[in-house]
Amino acid sequence: MANGGNKRWWLLLAVAVVAGACGGAGGQEAAITSDSVPTVTTAPPTSTTEALVATAPTTAKATTTSTTRINRPRIVTEQDYVPFATTDGITLRHPTRRVERIGFHESNHEGAQVLEPLPTAVRPTDLESRGRGTRGRTAADIVSDPNGEVRAPVTGKVLRAGTYVLYCKYSDDYLAIEPDDHPGWEVKLLHIDGVRVKAGDRVIAGVTVVAPRPTKLPFKSQVDDARDTDPAWPHVHVEVVDPSIPNVPSPGGGCS
């Protein structure tokens, strides 16, 4: 009986050892599987972070693209039609009261005279050459209040006044005055809207209203590049011409 009991005891012990070994293996597999879950679940956040990093430049680019130009305050000088330039004994007055700046440039006419800016000229600047073949400072663009009236820049007699076609396409008004200070020459005004004088009329510098406002041209002008803010103000074009000098049209034809 003792021998039989010992055998049964050893048999039970062997079964328990085998069962314990299998249970341990199963527990180890379960532990590995459980440990692998965090490793798998951490992958999506990593991908998400990379996606955010990848989209960051796109967001920054969109912000940069949508940024608009920051305009500075418009600088306007209000004066009583004081002189702004002279040439060969002719003194030219600002044709408008409220002026932003004056851009000197090349005229289209060979007979246009060089203008000498005066200290009272409102923010004068020289514009770049446009290859017109004429001298610099032979014309002036006076950037002016769009609602301000235009007055005669010199005293004299109106030779011509009316409407012409600018650049073969745009309707514009003009005025030509024979100045008392230099008979035979012409002081021309362009880009005026609604000319009020006619040939034969006498005009007084800084007094006679020749148009109610400057012309708002439907395109960008060279002087607009010097503006401080948007929208650009219109300008009145002034030049002094010796008509005895034959005019050679600039490259590209007429319709000046």
Beta strands, then each sheet from edge to edge (+ up, - down):
strand 1: 77-78
strand 2: 83-87
strand 3: 90-93
strand 4: 98-105
strand 5: 116-117
strand 6: 124-126
strand 7: 139-144
strand 8: 150-151
strand 9: 156-166
strand 10: 170-179
strand 11: 186-193
strand 12: 202-203
strand 13: 209-211
strand 14: 213-214
strand 15: 235-241
sheet 1: 1+ 4- 6-
sheet 2: 1+ 4- 7+ 15- 11+ 10- 9+ 12-
sheet 3: 1+ 4- 7+ 15- 11+ 14-
sheet 4: 3+ 2- 5+
sheet 5: 8+ 13-
end
